[in-house]
Amino acid sequence: MGLNSALSIATSGLNVVQNAMAVASNNVSNAGTSGYIKENANVQSTVAGNTGIGVRTAATTLATNEQVQKALYAQNADVAAYTATSNSLSNITALQGSTTATSGSSGTLSDQLGNLQSALTSLTSTPDSASAQSTVVSAAASFAQSVNTLSSAYQTQRQTAQNAVVSSVSDINTDLTTIGTLSTKIMNLKSTGQDTAALENQRYTALSSLSSELSVSWSESANGDMTISTADGVTLPTRDTSSASPATVSSTWPLSTSSAQISVSMTYPGTSSSNTIPAITLNGKDVTTHLTGGTLGANITLRDTTLPTMQAQLDSLTSTVATRFSDQGMPLFTSGADGSVPGTSQTDLTPTGSVGFSQEMSVSSVYSDDPSKLLDNSTSSTQTVLNVLNNSFGSSGTAAPSTNLGMTKNLSTGYTGDQGIISLATSLTAKQAATASDASSGLALSQTTQTSLTSNLSGTSTVSVDTEMANIVTLQNAYAANAKVVSTVQTMFSALLSAIGS
């Protein structure tokens, strides 16, 4: 082998090693980056006349397992959805107490009604006792206050969900247009045969972020472009082809929505323009129902289904309590909105009319101002109290509405309304606790699956810092060996030139 050949081989080796060290260093620096996929430096032999004359750097590739990668991104959406749901509902269950705790000590709605029942029972024994009368009113007020607090919590969580929807749409737009901008660069580089691994990795990072916000599927074409679709197949554009300007990152395109102050009467879709929650649109078309999974899908479900159902369950209970008391001649509870006594106007207590009743429920001023009004006016007897105890608390009274609930009349409680009011309260608390428990259990299971998929990828796609550092040491030795060859050849050339000169 001639000196020129040796020098060529060693020099090409230096260039290849330098590139490999840069790739390994990049892997190490991005080891903690979500969605980053390990890059592999590739080498090809250079041959001239059937003789090896060195090596050259080939295109850097990503260590991907696409099927596992897609499964992981789908799991990311599940984990994010369960996380958002579990976090929201934990704020609700924290206010409700436990139906398995000792009766009278848990602060549940059934306990509050049980306390009211006990106070009424005590009043029958000592009807002339001002203290016993006040205790009844106090117990009723405690129940109404607990109801108000719980109803307000539903609306607070709905507002939180709505705010999160707006934020998620902005983040999704940013991820989509980031993918589009990177895809444009990738296609341009591929068309000229240049390395695109670094840009592809950045695109997968954006895709990983997107997968937590929304359930999506994707495909990559031969020219390097990437197509994104919702779980049910609606294509989400990544570049604004209608614009003459180059692809840019945007938080306001392609999806659009707007902020809103959520009230108990607001729904999606609404029953009128005044109570409609803003839709999420794509090119002017409502695509809200197509956006499922991830943080966005979970918050849409919380805002439009889960929390309104809980509100409907509470409104059904409270309107039933008010109606049953009023039916027995004791209109103890009233709507704080207008001061009317439920039961005097049946339109106030129809399933639709009772929407939000629990937010305004209070003890009628007739009784809070004068607790003695609990007794029959003419005889100061306890017959009305006895009627309330025998009938209002039993299952023979007006059945609680269980279907056709909410502003859109498409919600249901999920349990029968033919129960005593304490049993109804227990059913409500148990049903809502079960909904929260399902979210918590789903989160634990999805996180386990996510961890398993991540582990499956670790051998191929995930960066091992220890392995990369070992590779760098090996590459440093290879660099030193090639550098030694170059140095030796240079010395030999100098000796040869000196010999010729003398």
Number of C-alpha atoms within 10 A of each C-alpha: 5 7 14 12 14 17 21 15 21 24 19 19 22 22 16 23 25 17 19 22 22 14 20 25 17 15 23 19 12 16 18 12 12 12 21 23 29 25 23 17 19 14 17 12 13 15 11 8 6 7 9 12 19 20 20 19 19 15 16 19 18 19 16 15 13 11 8 15 20 17 14 22 24 22 24 26 28 28 25 25 28 26 21 21 26 21 14 23 23 15 16 23 19 11 15 21 18 20 19 8 11 10 15 13 11 16 21 22 30 25 22 25 24 19 22 22 21 15 20 24 18 16 24 20 11 13 20 15 14 13 12 21 25 20 20 24 24 18 21 24 21 20 26 24 18 20 25 19 15 24 25 20 20 25 20 18 21 27 19 16 26 25 17 19 24 19 16 22 23 19 18 26 23 23 25 27 24 24 29 24 19 25 25 19 16 23 19 15 16 14 10 8 10 14 15 21 19 17 17 21 19 17 24 17 20 22 23 22 21 25 26 24 28 28 27 26 19 14 10 11 9 8 14 19 16 20 17 20 15 17 17 13 11 14 15 17 21 27 22 15 10 6 8 7 8 10 19 15 18 18 19 15 20 22 22 21 19 14 14 14 10 21 15 19 17 23 22 17 16 15 13 9 10 10 17 16 23 21 16 20 14 17 11 10 11 15 15 19 12 15 20 22 28 27 28 30 26 27 29 22 19 23 26 18 17 21 24 27 22 24 28 31 31 28 30 32 28 27 29 27 27 24 29 27 25 20 19 19 17 22 23 25 28 26 22 16 12 8 15 15 21 28 22 13 10 11 12 19 22 15 21 19 16 25 24 28 28 29 27 18 26 26 26 21 13 16 19 20 12 13 19 20 15 26 20 15 10 6 8 14 15 21 15 18 24 16 16 22 19 14 18 26 21 17 18 13 22 18 18 27 25 19 19 15 25 26 24 15 12 11 20 19 25 13 16 14 21 17 19 21 26 21 18 26 24 17 22 23 23 17 17 21 21 13 17 22 16 15 22 19 13 19 21 15 15 21 19 14 18 20 14 13 18 17 13 16 20 14 11 16 23 21 24 16 17 10 11 20 16 13 16 19 12 14 19 15 13 16 21 14 15 22 17 13 17 20 14 15 18 14 12 13 14 12 12 11 11 10 9 8 7 5
